[in-house]
Amino acid sequence: MRRVDLRSDTVTLPTPAMRKAMAEAEVGDDVYGEDPTVNRLEAITAEKVGKEAALFVSSGTQSNLVAILTHCQRGDEYIVGQIAHTYMYEGGGAAALGSVQPQPLDFESDGTLDLKKVEAVIKPDDFHFARTRLFCLENTQAGKVLPLDYQARANALAKRRGLTIHLDGARIFNAAVKQKINVREIAKYYDSVTVCLSKGLAAPVGSMLCGTAAFIKESRRWRKVLGGGMRQAGVLAAAGIVALTEMVERLEEDHENARRLGEGLTEIPGFRLEPSGVQTNMVFFEMDERLRGVFIPFMAERGVIIGTGHYPIRLVTHYGIEAADIEYVLCAARDCSERFLVK
């Protein structure tokens, strides 16, 4: 049976080139700064993103947490989206481990945070309140790309109000490819940026935290505190180098597959979405009530794996999903519609 896993772009498998690079990687003890492959990955990332330095960490969650702990102190506050990864999906790490308070706000429909609302929740300089120190954004946010002019205005607000600004750019390269720009044109608006290697770029493990040399020096300490010293990590970093040098441009294939998937679903009775909302590699859709309890198990029987717990339902295209797989998924969805809706 064909297997098509659309739960997330985290399910990608390393490419043959990655496996070869990992097997041949020159390694040393990265905690001592002696792993040449890690050092090379960090240098490549910093140059690509346009920052002074970068730090290799185990995950996007660790990268975002290290960033928050470096920007903030105990009793400080960060402004963040209500369903942002840094708030909703990272185990409350900033609060649990750093005593840093989140101030969540609802996202707008385009993935932005209303800057007037952001400014309204910045706390006065008064010991009754947590000190607002950091403003966090996410790009892409649920597959949506933040406009460049919005990011420029967000940066201006942060600087005017004395805040630092961090980007959870787990899929920043998806945003850059969609906008047909150099990723530096996005990263320049942020004091720190997280870049995931293990999503659309298909590396098996790892994320990068980018910022100034001084920021990364302090971040390296927090990485150690969080148990992130990985010793001979060049075996993993080698795959990250391949991810950054060989896997960025092909993200356009994922975007095209998602576009086709979204358009195809709109043609099937019982599925509702706005195709123009499919900007990168994510498709969100709603269903007729009669399909809700049966669609996911029906698709699983045909080898199409869809994540549970999301509604609207999210489908994510990625390396390993081909155009023929998209047609297979649409055929299975059509069969489901005909079985449960068509009388």
C-alpha positions as CSV (number, residue, x, y, z in Angstrom):
1,M,0.0,0.0,0.0
2,R,1.2,3.5,-0.8
3,R,2.0,5.6,2.3
4,V,1.5,9.3,2.2
5,D,2.2,11.0,5.6
6,L,0.7,14.5,5.6
7,R,0.9,15.2,9.4
8,S,3.9,17.5,9.3
9,D,7.1,18.3,7.4
10,T,8.9,17.0,10.5
11,V,8.4,13.4,9.2
12,T,10.8,13.9,6.3
13,L,13.6,11.4,6.0
14,P,17.2,12.4,5.3
15,T,18.3,12.5,1.7
16,P,21.0,10.1,0.3
17,A,23.4,13.1,0.3
18,M,22.7,13.7,4.0
19,R,23.3,10.1,4.9
20,K,26.6,10.2,3.0
21,A,27.7,13.4,4.6
22,M,26.8,12.2,8.1
23,A,28.8,9.0,7.6
24,E,31.8,10.9,6.5
25,A,31.6,13.9,8.8
26,E,34.7,15.2,10.6
27,V,33.9,15.6,14.2
28,G,35.2,16.8,17.5
29,D,33.8,17.9,20.9
30,D,31.4,20.8,20.2
31,V,31.1,21.7,23.9
32,Y,34.8,22.7,23.6
33,G,34.1,24.4,20.3
34,E,36.2,21.7,18.5
35,D,33.7,20.1,16.1
36,P,34.7,21.4,12.7
37,T,31.4,20.4,11.0
38,V,29.3,22.1,13.6
39,N,31.5,25.2,13.3
40,R,31.0,25.2,9.5
41,L,27.3,24.8,9.8
42,E,27.1,27.7,12.2
43,A,29.2,29.9,9.9
44,I,27.1,28.9,6.8
45,T,23.9,29.7,8.6
46,A,25.0,33.0,10.0
47,E,26.1,34.1,6.5
48,K,22.9,32.9,4.8
49,V,20.7,34.6,7.4
50,G,22.8,37.8,7.6
51,K,23.7,37.6,11.3
52,E,27.0,37.7,13.0
53,A,26.8,34.3,14.5
54,A,24.6,31.1,14.8
55,L,24.2,28.3,17.3
56,F,23.4,24.7,16.5
57,V,20.7,23.3,18.9
58,S,18.7,20.1,19.1
59,S,15.3,21.5,18.2
60,G,13.2,24.5,17.3
61,T,11.7,24.4,20.8
62,Q,15.2,24.6,22.4
63,S,16.2,27.4,20.0
64,N,13.1,29.5,20.9
65,L,13.6,28.8,24.6
66,V,17.2,29.7,24.5
67,A,16.3,32.9,22.7
68,I,13.7,33.9,25.3
69,L,16.0,33.1,28.2
70,T,18.8,35.1,26.7
71,H,16.6,38.1,25.9
72,C,14.7,38.1,29.2
73,Q,15.3,37.8,33.0
74,R,13.1,36.3,35.7
75,G,9.9,38.3,36.0
76,D,10.1,39.7,32.5
77,E,7.5,39.3,29.8
78,Y,7.3,38.4,26.2
79,I,4.5,39.3,23.8
80,V,3.5,36.4,21.6
81,G,0.6,35.0,19.5
82,Q,-2.1,33.0,21.3
83,I,-1.4,29.9,19.1
84,A,2.2,30.6,18.4
85,H,4.6,27.7,18.7
86,T,6.6,29.7,21.3
87,Y,3.6,30.0,23.5
88,M,1.2,27.0,22.8
89,Y,3.4,24.1,21.7
90,E,6.6,24.3,23.8
91,G,5.5,23.0,27.1
92,G,5.4,26.4,28.8
93,G,9.2,26.3,28.9
94,A,9.8,30.0,29.3
95,A,7.6,30.2,32.3
96,A,8.6,26.8,33.8
97,L,12.3,27.2,33.4
98,G,12.9,30.9,33.1
99,S,10.1,32.5,35.1
100,V,9.4,34.6,32.0
101,Q,5.7,35.5,31.6
102,P,4.0,35.3,28.2
103,Q,1.5,37.9,27.1
104,P,-0.5,36.2,24.4
105,L,-2.6,38.0,21.8
106,D,-4.8,36.6,19.1
107,F,-3.4,36.3,15.6
108,E,-5.1,38.2,12.8
109,S,-6.3,36.1,9.8
110,D,-3.1,36.8,7.9
111,G,-0.8,35.5,10.7
112,T,0.2,38.9,12.0
113,L,-0.3,40.4,15.4
114,D,-2.2,43.8,15.4
115,L,0.6,46.2,16.3
116,K,-1.8,48.6,18.0
117,K,-2.8,45.7,20.3
118,V,0.8,44.8,20.8
119,E,1.7,48.4,21.9
120,A,-1.4,48.5,24.2
121,V,-0.2,45.5,26.2
122,I,3.4,46.8,26.7
123,K,3.5,47.3,30.5
124,P,4.4,50.7,32.1
125,D,7.7,51.0,34.0
126,D,6.0,50.2,37.3
127,F,7.0,47.5,39.8
128,H,3.4,46.3,39.9
129,F,3.9,44.8,36.4
130,A,6.1,42.3,34.7
131,R,8.7,44.1,32.5
132,T,7.9,43.7,28.9
133,R,11.2,42.9,27.2
134,L,10.6,40.8,24.1
135,F,8.2,40.7,21.1
136,C,8.0,37.3,19.3
137,L,6.6,36.7,15.8
138,E,6.3,33.6,13.7
139,N,7.0,33.3,9.9
140,T,5.5,31.3,8.4
141,Q,2.5,31.3,10.7
142,A,0.2,28.3,9.9
143,G,1.6,28.4,6.5
144,K,1.0,32.1,5.9
145,V,3.8,34.5,5.0
146,L,4.2,37.7,6.9
147,P,4.4,40.8,4.6
148,L,7.8,42.5,4.6
149,D,6.3,45.9,5.3
150,Y,4.5,44.5,8.3
151,Q,7.8,43.1,9.7
152,A,9.5,46.5,9.1
153,R,6.7,48.2,11.2
154,A,7.0,45.5,13.9
155,N,10.7,46.1,14.1
156,A,10.1,49.9,14.3
157,L,7.6,49.4,17.1
158,A,10.0,47.2,19.1
159,K,12.9,49.6,18.8
160,R,10.7,52.6,19.7
161,R,9.5,50.9,22.8
162,G,12.8,49.4,23.9
163,L,12.0,45.8,23.1
164,T,14.0,43.1,21.5
165,I,12.3,41.2,18.7
166,H,12.6,37.4,18.0
167,L,11.4,35.5,15.0
168,D,10.4,31.8,15.3
169,G,11.4,31.3,11.7
170,A,11.1,27.5,11.8
171,R,9.9,27.8,8.1
172,I,11.6,31.1,7.2
173,F,13.0,29.6,4.0
174,N,9.4,28.7,3.0
175,A,8.6,32.4,3.4
176,A,11.6,33.5,1.4
177,V,10.9,31.1,-1.4
178,K,7.3,32.1,-1.6
179,Q,8.2,35.8,-1.7
180,K,11.1,35.1,-4.1
181,I,13.6,37.0,-1.9
182,N,16.8,36.4,-0.1
183,V,16.1,35.1,3.5
184,R,18.2,38.0,4.8
185,E,15.4,40.4,3.7
186,I,13.3,38.8,6.4
187,A,15.9,38.2,9.1
188,K,17.1,41.8,9.1
189,Y,14.1,42.9,11.0
190,Y,14.9,40.7,14.0
191,D,17.4,40.6,16.8
192,S,17.3,36.8,16.8
193,V,16.0,34.2,14.5
194,T,15.2,30.5,14.8
195,V,15.7,28.4,11.7
196,C,14.6,24.7,11.7
197,L,16.7,22.3,9.6
198,S,14.4,19.3,10.4
199,K,11.2,20.5,8.7
200,G,11.0,21.3,5.0
201,L,14.8,21.2,4.7
202,A,14.6,17.5,5.6
203,A,17.6,17.2,8.0
204,P,16.9,14.5,10.7
205,V,17.7,16.7,13.7
206,G,18.4,20.3,14.6
207,S,17.7,24.0,14.5
208,M,19.8,27.1,14.4
209,L,19.6,30.2,16.5
210,C,21.0,33.3,14.9
211,G,21.9,36.8,16.2
212,T,24.8,39.0,17.2
213,A,28.0,37.5,18.4
214,A,27.3,38.7,21.9
215,F,23.8,37.3,21.9
216,I,25.0,33.9,20.6
217,K,27.8,33.8,23.2
218,E,25.2,34.1,26.0
219,S,22.9,31.7,24.2
220,R,25.6,29.1,24.2
221,R,25.6,29.2,28.0
222,W,21.8,28.8,28.1
223,R,22.1,25.8,25.7
224,K,24.4,24.2,28.1
225,V,22.1,24.9,31.1
226,L,19.3,23.2,29.1
227,G,21.3,20.1,28.4
228,G,21.9,21.0,24.8
229,G,25.7,20.3,24.6
230,M,25.8,17.5,22.1
231,R,29.6,16.7,21.9
232,Q,30.4,15.1,18.5
233,A,27.4,16.7,16.9
234,G,29.1,17.0,13.5
235,V,27.4,13.8,12.6
236,L,24.1,15.7,12.8
237,A,25.5,19.1,11.6
238,A,26.6,17.5,8.3
239,A,23.0,16.8,7.4
240,G,22.2,20.4,8.3
241,I,24.8,21.7,5.8
242,V,23.2,19.7,3.1
243,A,19.8,21.0,4.1
244,L,21.0,24.6,3.7
245,T,23.0,24.2,0.6
246,E,20.8,21.7,-1.4
247,M,17.2,21.7,-0.1
248,V,16.0,25.4,-0.1
249,E,15.0,25.9,-3.7
250,R,13.1,22.6,-3.8
251,L,10.6,24.0,-1.2
252,E,8.8,25.4,-4.2
253,E,7.8,21.9,-5.1
254,D,6.1,21.5,-1.7
255,H,4.3,24.8,-2.3
256,E,3.1,23.6,-5.7
257,N,1.9,20.3,-4.3
258,A,0.0,22.1,-1.5
259,R,-1.6,24.4,-4.0
260,R,-2.8,21.5,-6.1
261,L,-4.0,19.7,-3.0
262,G,-6.0,22.7,-1.9
263,E,-7.5,23.3,-5.3
264,G,-8.4,19.6,-5.6
265,L,-10.2,19.5,-2.3
266,T,-12.4,22.4,-3.2
267,E,-13.7,20.3,-6.2
268,I,-14.9,17.5,-3.9
269,P,-18.3,17.7,-2.1
270,G,-17.9,18.1,1.6
271,F,-14.6,19.9,1.8
272,R,-14.3,23.6,2.4
273,L,-11.3,25.9,2.1
274,E,-10.2,29.1,0.4
275,P,-7.5,28.1,-2.2
276,S,-5.8,31.5,-2.0
277,G,-5.1,30.8,1.7
278,V,-2.6,28.1,0.7
279,Q,0.5,30.1,0.5
280,T,3.3,27.7,1.3
281,N,3.2,24.0,2.2
282,M,0.2,23.9,4.5
283,V,-3.5,23.2,3.6
284,F,-6.2,23.9,6.2
285,F,-9.7,22.8,5.5
286,E,-13.1,22.2,7.1
287,M,-15.5,19.3,6.3
288,D,-19.2,18.5,6.2
289,E,-20.3,17.2,9.7
290,R,-21.0,13.8,8.2
291,L,-17.3,13.4,7.3
292,R,-15.7,14.5,10.6
293,G,-15.7,11.2,12.4
294,V,-14.9,9.1,9.4
295,F,-12.5,11.0,7.2
296,I,-9.2,10.4,9.0
297,P,-9.7,6.7,9.6
298,F,-11.0,6.2,6.1
299,M,-7.8,7.9,4.7
300,A,-5.6,5.9,7.1
301,E,-7.0,2.6,5.6
302,R,-5.6,3.8,2.3
303,G,-2.2,4.8,3.7
304,V,-2.9,8.5,3.9
305,I,-1.8,9.7,7.4
306,I,-3.4,12.8,8.7
307,G,-2.8,14.4,12.1
308,T,-5.5,14.4,14.7
309,G,-6.3,17.2,17.2
310,H,-6.4,20.0,14.6
311,Y,-9.6,21.6,13.3
312,P,-9.6,22.9,10.7
313,I,-7.6,19.9,9.6
314,R,-4.0,20.6,8.5
315,L,-2.2,18.8,5.7
316,V,1.5,19.5,5.2
317,T,3.5,18.8,2.0
318,H,7.2,18.1,2.2
319,Y,10.2,16.3,0.8
320,G,9.1,12.7,-0.1
321,I,5.7,13.8,-1.2
322,E,5.4,13.8,-5.0
323,A,2.8,15.1,-7.4
324,A,1.5,11.6,-7.9
325,D,0.9,11.3,-4.1
326,I,-1.2,14.4,-4.2
327,E,-3.5,12.9,-6.9
328,Y,-3.7,9.7,-4.8
329,V,-4.8,11.6,-1.8
330,L,-7.4,13.5,-3.8
331,C,-8.7,10.3,-5.2
332,A,-9.1,8.8,-1.7
333,A,-10.8,12.0,-0.5
334,R,-13.2,11.7,-3.4
335,D,-14.0,8.1,-2.5
336,C,-14.7,9.2,1.1
337,S,-17.0,11.9,-0.1
338,E,-18.9,9.6,-2.4
339,R,-19.3,6.9,0.3
340,F,-20.6,9.1,3.1
341,L,-22.2,12.1,1.3
342,V,-23.5,11.1,-2.1
343,K,-26.8,9.2,-1.8
